[in-house]
Amino acid sequence: AQHGHLLALHQVGVMYSTGQGVARSCPTAVHAFKTISERSPHATSVLASALELWRSNDHEGARLLYAHGAELGLEIAQSNAAWLLERAHL
């Protein structure tokens, strides 16, 4: 898990969420599961596609994809969507 293996990280999340062999810790479990979700192929695809839209001057498309990423819980997508809205790049 320390080396970024997603299946191992998932097992760590399960262990901490249920208290299997370790003291139960919801914050640690949530951190493990959040890390997995941020590294998923879908999440990385959303961020890469949004960046590509931004580079091609499709700011509305980029904002929509960043908003989708924000709904997935991706912090970078949240800040990028907010930045686009603040700067009115629409």
Chimera marker file (.cmm) of the C-alpha trace (Angstrom):
<marker_set name="trace">
<marker id="1" x="0.000" y="0.000" z="0.000" r="1" g="1" b="0" radius="0.5"/>
<marker id="2" x="2.886" y="2.362" z="0.773" r="1" g="1" b="0" radius="0.5"/>
<marker id="3" x="4.067" y="1.987" z="-2.817" r="1" g="1" b="0" radius="0.5"/>
<marker id="4" x="0.737" y="2.948" z="-4.347" r="1" g="1" b="0" radius="0.5"/>
<marker id="5" x="-0.677" y="-0.500" z="-5.122" r="1" g="1" b="0" radius="0.5"/>
<marker id="6" x="-4.419" y="0.097" z="-5.374" r="1" g="1" b="0" radius="0.5"/>
<marker id="7" x="-5.532" y="-3.373" z="-4.284" r="1" g="1" b="0" radius="0.5"/>
<marker id="8" x="-3.279" y="-3.205" z="-1.231" r="1" g="1" b="0" radius="0.5"/>
<marker id="9" x="-4.562" y="0.279" z="-0.466" r="1" g="1" b="0" radius="0.5"/>
<marker id="10" x="-8.130" y="-0.991" z="-0.743" r="1" g="1" b="0" radius="0.5"/>
<marker id="11" x="-7.332" y="-3.755" z="1.737" r="1" g="1" b="0" radius="0.5"/>
<marker id="12" x="-5.892" y="-1.155" z="4.123" r="1" g="1" b="0" radius="0.5"/>
<marker id="13" x="-9.126" y="0.825" z="3.831" r="1" g="1" b="0" radius="0.5"/>
<marker id="14" x="-11.206" y="-2.271" z="4.559" r="1" g="1" b="0" radius="0.5"/>
<marker id="15" x="-9.014" y="-3.178" z="7.523" r="1" g="1" b="0" radius="0.5"/>
<marker id="16" x="-9.282" y="0.270" z="9.089" r="1" g="1" b="0" radius="0.5"/>
<marker id="17" x="-12.986" y="0.639" z="8.353" r="1" g="1" b="0" radius="0.5"/>
<marker id="18" x="-13.819" y="-2.690" z="10.017" r="1" g="1" b="0" radius="0.5"/>
<marker id="19" x="-11.025" y="-2.918" z="12.585" r="1" g="1" b="0" radius="0.5"/>
<marker id="20" x="-9.559" y="-6.132" z="11.142" r="1" g="1" b="0" radius="0.5"/>
<marker id="21" x="-6.163" y="-6.536" z="12.818" r="1" g="1" b="0" radius="0.5"/>
<marker id="22" x="-5.863" y="-2.794" z="13.528" r="1" g="1" b="0" radius="0.5"/>
<marker id="23" x="-7.654" y="-0.259" z="15.683" r="1" g="1" b="0" radius="0.5"/>
<marker id="24" x="-10.704" y="0.954" z="13.788" r="1" g="1" b="0" radius="0.5"/>
<marker id="25" x="-10.087" y="4.382" z="12.260" r="1" g="1" b="0" radius="0.5"/>
<marker id="26" x="-12.620" y="5.964" z="9.951" r="1" g="1" b="0" radius="0.5"/>
<marker id="27" x="-10.320" y="8.877" z="8.980" r="1" g="1" b="0" radius="0.5"/>
<marker id="28" x="-7.575" y="6.450" z="7.926" r="1" g="1" b="0" radius="0.5"/>
<marker id="29" x="-10.056" y="4.302" z="5.992" r="1" g="1" b="0" radius="0.5"/>
<marker id="30" x="-11.505" y="7.342" z="4.215" r="1" g="1" b="0" radius="0.5"/>
<marker id="31" x="-8.012" y="8.544" z="3.312" r="1" g="1" b="0" radius="0.5"/>
<marker id="32" x="-7.188" y="5.143" z="1.775" r="1" g="1" b="0" radius="0.5"/>
<marker id="33" x="-10.436" y="4.992" z="-0.212" r="1" g="1" b="0" radius="0.5"/>
<marker id="34" x="-10.078" y="8.615" z="-1.375" r="1" g="1" b="0" radius="0.5"/>
<marker id="35" x="-6.556" y="7.925" z="-2.598" r="1" g="1" b="0" radius="0.5"/>
<marker id="36" x="-7.867" y="4.975" z="-4.609" r="1" g="1" b="0" radius="0.5"/>
<marker id="37" x="-10.640" y="7.040" z="-6.174" r="1" g="1" b="0" radius="0.5"/>
<marker id="38" x="-8.214" y="9.817" z="-7.148" r="1" g="1" b="0" radius="0.5"/>
<marker id="39" x="-5.973" y="7.313" z="-8.942" r="1" g="1" b="0" radius="0.5"/>
<marker id="40" x="-8.710" y="5.461" z="-10.800" r="1" g="1" b="0" radius="0.5"/>
<marker id="41" x="-8.523" y="5.339" z="-14.594" r="1" g="1" b="0" radius="0.5"/>
<marker id="42" x="-11.841" y="7.221" z="-14.826" r="1" g="1" b="0" radius="0.5"/>
<marker id="43" x="-10.638" y="10.048" z="-12.587" r="1" g="1" b="0" radius="0.5"/>
<marker id="44" x="-7.345" y="10.469" z="-14.414" r="1" g="1" b="0" radius="0.5"/>
<marker id="45" x="-9.173" y="10.348" z="-17.754" r="1" g="1" b="0" radius="0.5"/>
<marker id="46" x="-11.581" y="13.094" z="-16.656" r="1" g="1" b="0" radius="0.5"/>
<marker id="47" x="-8.708" y="15.344" z="-15.581" r="1" g="1" b="0" radius="0.5"/>
<marker id="48" x="-6.679" y="14.685" z="-18.731" r="1" g="1" b="0" radius="0.5"/>
<marker id="49" x="-9.675" y="15.332" z="-20.982" r="1" g="1" b="0" radius="0.5"/>
<marker id="50" x="-10.551" y="18.545" z="-19.148" r="1" g="1" b="0" radius="0.5"/>
<marker id="51" x="-6.987" y="19.785" z="-19.530" r="1" g="1" b="0" radius="0.5"/>
<marker id="52" x="-7.016" y="18.954" z="-23.224" r="1" g="1" b="0" radius="0.5"/>
<marker id="53" x="-10.269" y="20.899" z="-23.671" r="1" g="1" b="0" radius="0.5"/>
<marker id="54" x="-8.756" y="23.863" z="-21.812" r="1" g="1" b="0" radius="0.5"/>
<marker id="55" x="-5.685" y="23.794" z="-24.068" r="1" g="1" b="0" radius="0.5"/>
<marker id="56" x="-7.917" y="23.759" z="-27.152" r="1" g="1" b="0" radius="0.5"/>
<marker id="57" x="-9.801" y="26.831" z="-25.804" r="1" g="1" b="0" radius="0.5"/>
<marker id="58" x="-13.007" y="24.907" z="-25.077" r="1" g="1" b="0" radius="0.5"/>
<marker id="59" x="-13.362" y="26.485" z="-21.644" r="1" g="1" b="0" radius="0.5"/>
<marker id="60" x="-17.009" y="25.500" z="-21.188" r="1" g="1" b="0" radius="0.5"/>
<marker id="61" x="-16.236" y="21.867" z="-21.975" r="1" g="1" b="0" radius="0.5"/>
<marker id="62" x="-13.287" y="21.974" z="-19.581" r="1" g="1" b="0" radius="0.5"/>
<marker id="63" x="-15.449" y="23.485" z="-16.859" r="1" g="1" b="0" radius="0.5"/>
<marker id="64" x="-18.078" y="20.783" z="-17.311" r="1" g="1" b="0" radius="0.5"/>
<marker id="65" x="-15.497" y="18.015" z="-17.060" r="1" g="1" b="0" radius="0.5"/>
<marker id="66" x="-13.838" y="19.644" z="-14.056" r="1" g="1" b="0" radius="0.5"/>
<marker id="67" x="-17.286" y="19.923" z="-12.446" r="1" g="1" b="0" radius="0.5"/>
<marker id="68" x="-17.776" y="16.201" z="-13.074" r="1" g="1" b="0" radius="0.5"/>
<marker id="69" x="-14.393" y="15.537" z="-11.482" r="1" g="1" b="0" radius="0.5"/>
<marker id="70" x="-15.412" y="17.716" z="-8.545" r="1" g="1" b="0" radius="0.5"/>
<marker id="71" x="-18.504" y="15.546" z="-8.087" r="1" g="1" b="0" radius="0.5"/>
<marker id="72" x="-16.181" y="12.539" z="-7.960" r="1" g="1" b="0" radius="0.5"/>
<marker id="73" x="-14.373" y="14.224" z="-5.063" r="1" g="1" b="0" radius="0.5"/>
<marker id="74" x="-11.239" y="15.246" z="-6.944" r="1" g="1" b="0" radius="0.5"/>
<marker id="75" x="-9.859" y="18.304" z="-5.180" r="1" g="1" b="0" radius="0.5"/>
<marker id="76" x="-7.862" y="19.512" z="-8.189" r="1" g="1" b="0" radius="0.5"/>
<marker id="77" x="-11.018" y="19.367" z="-10.298" r="1" g="1" b="0" radius="0.5"/>
<marker id="78" x="-12.888" y="21.382" z="-7.660" r="1" g="1" b="0" radius="0.5"/>
<marker id="79" x="-10.279" y="24.128" z="-7.664" r="1" g="1" b="0" radius="0.5"/>
<marker id="80" x="-9.975" y="24.180" z="-11.460" r="1" g="1" b="0" radius="0.5"/>
<marker id="81" x="-13.751" y="24.418" z="-11.911" r="1" g="1" b="0" radius="0.5"/>
<marker id="82" x="-13.884" y="27.245" z="-9.361" r="1" g="1" b="0" radius="0.5"/>
<marker id="83" x="-10.993" y="29.041" z="-11.075" r="1" g="1" b="0" radius="0.5"/>
<marker id="84" x="-12.767" y="28.842" z="-14.427" r="1" g="1" b="0" radius="0.5"/>
<marker id="85" x="-15.966" y="30.190" z="-12.905" r="1" g="1" b="0" radius="0.5"/>
<marker id="86" x="-14.153" y="33.011" z="-11.092" r="1" g="1" b="0" radius="0.5"/>
<marker id="87" x="-12.315" y="34.087" z="-14.215" r="1" g="1" b="0" radius="0.5"/>
<marker id="88" x="-15.491" y="33.740" z="-16.309" r="1" g="1" b="0" radius="0.5"/>
<marker id="89" x="-13.663" y="31.684" z="-18.927" r="1" g="1" b="0" radius="0.5"/>
<marker id="90" x="-16.978" y="30.568" z="-20.326" r="1" g="1" b="0" radius="0.5"/>
<link id1="1" id2="2" r="1" g="1" b="0" radius="0.2"/>
<link id1="2" id2="3" r="1" g="1" b="0" radius="0.2"/>
<link id1="3" id2="4" r="1" g="1" b="0" radius="0.2"/>
<link id1="4" id2="5" r="1" g="1" b="0" radius="0.2"/>
<link id1="5" id2="6" r="1" g="1" b="0" radius="0.2"/>
<link id1="6" id2="7" r="1" g="1" b="0" radius="0.2"/>
<link id1="7" id2="8" r="1" g="1" b="0" radius="0.2"/>
<link id1="8" id2="9" r="1" g="1" b="0" radius="0.2"/>
<link id1="9" id2="10" r="1" g="1" b="0" radius="0.2"/>
<link id1="10" id2="11" r="1" g="1" b="0" radius="0.2"/>
<link id1="11" id2="12" r="1" g="1" b="0" radius="0.2"/>
<link id1="12" id2="13" r="1" g="1" b="0" radius="0.2"/>
<link id1="13" id2="14" r="1" g="1" b="0" radius="0.2"/>
<link id1="14" id2="15" r="1" g="1" b="0" radius="0.2"/>
<link id1="15" id2="16" r="1" g="1" b="0" radius="0.2"/>
<link id1="16" id2="17" r="1" g="1" b="0" radius="0.2"/>
<link id1="17" id2="18" r="1" g="1" b="0" radius="0.2"/>
<link id1="18" id2="19" r="1" g="1" b="0" radius="0.2"/>
<link id1="19" id2="20" r="1" g="1" b="0" radius="0.2"/>
<link id1="20" id2="21" r="1" g="1" b="0" radius="0.2"/>
<link id1="21" id2="22" r="1" g="1" b="0" radius="0.2"/>
<link id1="22" id2="23" r="1" g="1" b="0" radius="0.2"/>
<link id1="23" id2="24" r="1" g="1" b="0" radius="0.2"/>
<link id1="24" id2="25" r="1" g="1" b="0" radius="0.2"/>
<link id1="25" id2="26" r="1" g="1" b="0" radius="0.2"/>
<link id1="26" id2="27" r="1" g="1" b="0" radius="0.2"/>
<link id1="27" id2="28" r="1" g="1" b="0" radius="0.2"/>
<link id1="28" id2="29" r="1" g="1" b="0" radius="0.2"/>
<link id1="29" id2="30" r="1" g="1" b="0" radius="0.2"/>
<link id1="30" id2="31" r="1" g="1" b="0" radius="0.2"/>
<link id1="31" id2="32" r="1" g="1" b="0" radius="0.2"/>
<link id1="32" id2="33" r="1" g="1" b="0" radius="0.2"/>
<link id1="33" id2="34" r="1" g="1" b="0" radius="0.2"/>
<link id1="34" id2="35" r="1" g="1" b="0" radius="0.2"/>
<link id1="35" id2="36" r="1" g="1" b="0" radius="0.2"/>
<link id1="36" id2="37" r="1" g="1" b="0" radius="0.2"/>
<link id1="37" id2="38" r="1" g="1" b="0" radius="0.2"/>
<link id1="38" id2="39" r="1" g="1" b="0" radius="0.2"/>
<link id1="39" id2="40" r="1" g="1" b="0" radius="0.2"/>
<link id1="40" id2="41" r="1" g="1" b="0" radius="0.2"/>
<link id1="41" id2="42" r="1" g="1" b="0" radius="0.2"/>
<link id1="42" id2="43" r="1" g="1" b="0" radius="0.2"/>
<link id1="43" id2="44" r="1" g="1" b="0" radius="0.2"/>
<link id1="44" id2="45" r="1" g="1" b="0" radius="0.2"/>
<link id1="45" id2="46" r="1" g="1" b="0" radius="0.2"/>
<link id1="46" id2="47" r="1" g="1" b="0" radius="0.2"/>
<link id1="47" id2="48" r="1" g="1" b="0" radius="0.2"/>
<link id1="48" id2="49" r="1" g="1" b="0" radius="0.2"/>
<link id1="49" id2="50" r="1" g="1" b="0" radius="0.2"/>
<link id1="50" id2="51" r="1" g="1" b="0" radius="0.2"/>
<link id1="51" id2="52" r="1" g="1" b="0" radius="0.2"/>
<link id1="52" id2="53" r="1" g="1" b="0" radius="0.2"/>
<link id1="53" id2="54" r="1" g="1" b="0" radius="0.2"/>
<link id1="54" id2="55" r="1" g="1" b="0" radius="0.2"/>
<link id1="55" id2="56" r="1" g="1" b="0" radius="0.2"/>
<link id1="56" id2="57" r="1" g="1" b="0" radius="0.2"/>
<link id1="57" id2="58" r="1" g="1" b="0" radius="0.2"/>
<link id1="58" id2="59" r="1" g="1" b="0" radius="0.2"/>
<link id1="59" id2="60" r="1" g="1" b="0" radius="0.2"/>
<link id1="60" id2="61" r="1" g="1" b="0" radius="0.2"/>
<link id1="61" id2="62" r="1" g="1" b="0" radius="0.2"/>
<link id1="62" id2="63" r="1" g="1" b="0" radius="0.2"/>
<link id1="63" id2="64" r="1" g="1" b="0" radius="0.2"/>
<link id1="64" id2="65" r="1" g="1" b="0" radius="0.2"/>
<link id1="65" id2="66" r="1" g="1" b="0" radius="0.2"/>
<link id1="66" id2="67" r="1" g="1" b="0" radius="0.2"/>
<link id1="67" id2="68" r="1" g="1" b="0" radius="0.2"/>
<link id1="68" id2="69" r="1" g="1" b="0" radius="0.2"/>
<link id1="69" id2="70" r="1" g="1" b="0" radius="0.2"/>
<link id1="70" id2="71" r="1" g="1" b="0" radius="0.2"/>
<link id1="71" id2="72" r="1" g="1" b="0" radius="0.2"/>
<link id1="72" id2="73" r="1" g="1" b="0" radius="0.2"/>
<link id1="73" id2="74" r="1" g="1" b="0" radius="0.2"/>
<link id1="74" id2="75" r="1" g="1" b="0" radius="0.2"/>
<link id1="75" id2="76" r="1" g="1" b="0" radius="0.2"/>
<link id1="76" id2="77" r="1" g="1" b="0" radius="0.2"/>
<link id1="77" id2="78" r="1" g="1" b="0" radius="0.2"/>
<link id1="78" id2="79" r="1" g="1" b="0" radius="0.2"/>
<link id1="79" id2="80" r="1" g="1" b="0" radius="0.2"/>
<link id1="80" id2="81" r="1" g="1" b="0" radius="0.2"/>
<link id1="81" id2="82" r="1" g="1" b="0" radius="0.2"/>
<link id1="82" id2="83" r="1" g="1" b="0" radius="0.2"/>
<link id1="83" id2="84" r="1" g="1" b="0" radius="0.2"/>
<link id1="84" id2="85" r="1" g="1" b="0" radius="0.2"/>
<link id1="85" id2="86" r="1" g="1" b="0" radius="0.2"/>
<link id1="86" id2="87" r="1" g="1" b="0" radius="0.2"/>
<link id1="87" id2="88" r="1" g="1" b="0" radius="0.2"/>
<link id1="88" id2="89" r="1" g="1" b="0" radius="0.2"/>
<link id1="89" id2="90" r="1" g="1" b="0" radius="0.2"/>
</marker_set>
